[in-house]
Amino acid sequence: MGGAYPVADYMFRFPIHSLMSALGGSKPFVSLAQRIHRRVPNLIAELVESPQAIEAYFVLGTAFERSELTAQERQIVLLAASIEHERHYCTVLHASEAEHEVVATVVLKR
């Protein structure tokens, strides 16, 4: 993780990778993120520094998907958490996905 640099006393920033620059063990997860989100979200692009961290992200996400919350409710939870923790790129992503879930729900109910 030689590319990390301190942002605050408790946090580090990592380089933002693309599918082309992703480390070997991280490439399948970056590719998966690109298929899911139609792009590589910055969080995923930073997690590339640790194949274990990016794998853990997807394992936790899969467990969250199996919760009793609806897709819309899950996005609201993720949006609230990203706002609370001031994770601006996550906030934008989850706001967009929550909006998509609301639109999909309205369309499906018609």
Legacy VTK file of the C-alpha trace (Angstrom):
# vtk DataFile Version 3.0
C-alpha trace
ASCII
DATASET POLYDATA
POINTS 110 float
0.000 0.000 0.000
2.846 2.323 -0.781
0.533 4.739 -2.593
-1.479 5.677 0.500
-1.169 9.124 1.977
-2.744 10.583 5.143
-5.847 12.755 4.803
-6.615 13.124 8.507
-5.332 11.559 11.714
-7.610 8.551 11.229
-7.891 8.151 7.464
-5.778 7.459 4.374
-6.467 8.094 0.704
-5.418 5.516 -1.847
-4.835 5.915 -5.569
-7.950 5.597 -7.715
-7.456 2.640 -10.045
-9.192 1.606 -13.231
-9.780 -1.884 -14.548
-6.515 -1.514 -16.472
-4.433 -0.575 -13.405
-6.158 -2.908 -10.917
-3.919 -5.334 -9.086
-4.267 -8.993 -10.162
-6.463 -10.309 -7.346
-8.691 -7.235 -7.476
-9.452 -7.259 -11.217
-12.460 -9.635 -11.039
-14.087 -7.420 -8.399
-13.407 -4.221 -10.369
-14.933 -5.875 -13.423
-17.966 -6.936 -11.366
-18.397 -3.402 -9.990
-18.243 -2.011 -13.522
-20.998 -4.404 -14.647
-23.182 -3.602 -11.615
-22.766 0.189 -11.586
-21.925 0.753 -15.274
-18.689 2.348 -14.040
-16.108 1.764 -11.312
-17.158 3.686 -8.174
-14.290 5.508 -6.440
-14.579 3.376 -3.311
-14.006 0.234 -5.376
-11.210 1.958 -7.290
-9.475 2.696 -3.970
-10.080 -0.756 -2.469
-8.080 -2.215 -5.364
-5.013 -1.651 -3.191
-6.080 -4.690 -1.135
-7.683 -7.694 -2.841
-8.873 -8.876 0.593
-10.591 -5.554 1.333
-12.375 -5.445 -2.014
-13.485 -9.067 -1.572
-14.800 -8.258 1.925
-16.764 -5.324 0.486
-18.561 -7.647 -1.929
-19.129 -10.368 0.695
-20.738 -7.839 3.060
-22.771 -6.379 0.216
-24.091 -9.816 -0.672
-25.099 -10.437 2.949
-26.871 -7.055 3.062
-28.763 -7.932 -0.139
-30.192 -10.977 1.659
-31.618 -8.853 4.470
-35.353 -8.399 4.905
-35.153 -4.797 3.701
-36.476 -3.922 0.253
-34.027 -2.698 -2.389
-35.277 0.850 -1.796
-34.869 0.556 1.985
-31.323 -0.801 1.576
-30.382 2.196 -0.571
-31.851 4.566 2.030
-29.769 2.901 4.767
-26.620 3.151 2.617
-27.436 6.761 1.720
-27.934 7.714 5.387
-24.660 6.040 6.378
-22.741 7.778 3.594
-24.159 11.166 4.607
-23.385 10.562 8.294
-19.783 9.572 7.502
-19.363 12.362 4.925
-18.438 9.904 2.154
-19.390 12.230 -0.674
-18.837 9.872 -3.593
-20.860 7.190 -1.797
-23.631 9.717 -1.147
-23.887 10.535 -4.848
-23.897 6.856 -5.815
-26.530 5.810 -3.262
-28.727 8.863 -3.945
-28.744 7.901 -7.621
-29.457 4.237 -6.872
-32.175 5.116 -4.330
-33.806 7.355 -6.931
-33.617 4.512 -9.469
-35.267 2.138 -6.965
-38.082 4.635 -6.336
-38.690 5.057 -10.067
-38.563 1.278 -10.622
-41.042 0.723 -7.774
-43.480 3.294 -9.172
-43.224 1.868 -12.694
-43.678 -1.726 -11.512
-46.770 -0.819 -9.477
-48.542 0.574 -12.563
LINES 1 111
110 0 1 2 3 4 5 6 7 8 9 10 11 12 13 14 15 16 17 18 19 20 21 22 23 24 25 26 27 28 29 30 31 32 33 34 35 36 37 38 39 40 41 42 43 44 45 46 47 48 49 50 51 52 53 54 55 56 57 58 59 60 61 62 63 64 65 66 67 68 69 70 71 72 73 74 75 76 77 78 79 80 81 82 83 84 85 86 87 88 89 90 91 92 93 94 95 96 97 98 99 100 101 102 103 104 105 106 107 108 109
